[in-house]
Amino acid sequence: MKKVVVATKNKGKLKEIKEILKEFDFDVISMEEAGKFDDIEETGGSFEENAIIKASHIQKLTDTMVIADDSGLEVDALNGEPGVYSARYAGEHANDLKNNQKLLEALKDVPEEKRTARFVCAIAVALDGQSVFTVRGTVEGLIEQAPVGTNGFGYDPLFYLPQHGKTMAQLSPDEKNKISHRGNALISMVAELKKRL
């Protein structure tokens, strides 16, 4: 059975990736199960670059297949911000509340129809020392005037999905996984793995 390391400490993300990979004969493990690693500095200018940095770094240390992702929010009225800085938009030690407050403040004079945004997830898969591929998933929406809903995390309470009439934070985890940027990227990743393995 082929060992696959998922470069995350997030148990929910690990479970989601295990679920989507169950058709393969993989032993999917977390970074913690693979060993102790120092925090990897994400210095890339894009989600793809950051995912590649993580996947390649851990692949060199473990000599096994590695899946890493980087994701965030792009707001059109803010020229794509917060982008790769989504998790630390309000500063290095920011939390979801502070990031959301900063986003609402930045958009306070922007009319509803111009509050278009997307969640982006880039996944990098390091198959061996030489071969890394990336896939991208997105979901389009609008930024609300105030948080709505209690599910999810990050910018989910502000991210309104017009086609569903709800914010991401009002969806159940199952509903979210079916339409989310990560869900879309994972589907693309599986299709690519089938071609390459």
Secondary structure, DSSP 8 states (H G I E B T S, - for coil): -EEEEE----HHHHHHHHHHTTTS-EEEEEHHHH----------SSHHHHHHHHHHHHHHHH-SEEEEEEEEEEEGGGTT-BGGGGGGTT-TT--HHHHHHHHHHHTTTS-GGG-EEEEEEEEEEE-SSS-EEEEEEEEEEEE-SS---SSS-TTGGGEEETTTTEEGGGS-HHHHHHHSHHHHHHHHHHHHHHHH-
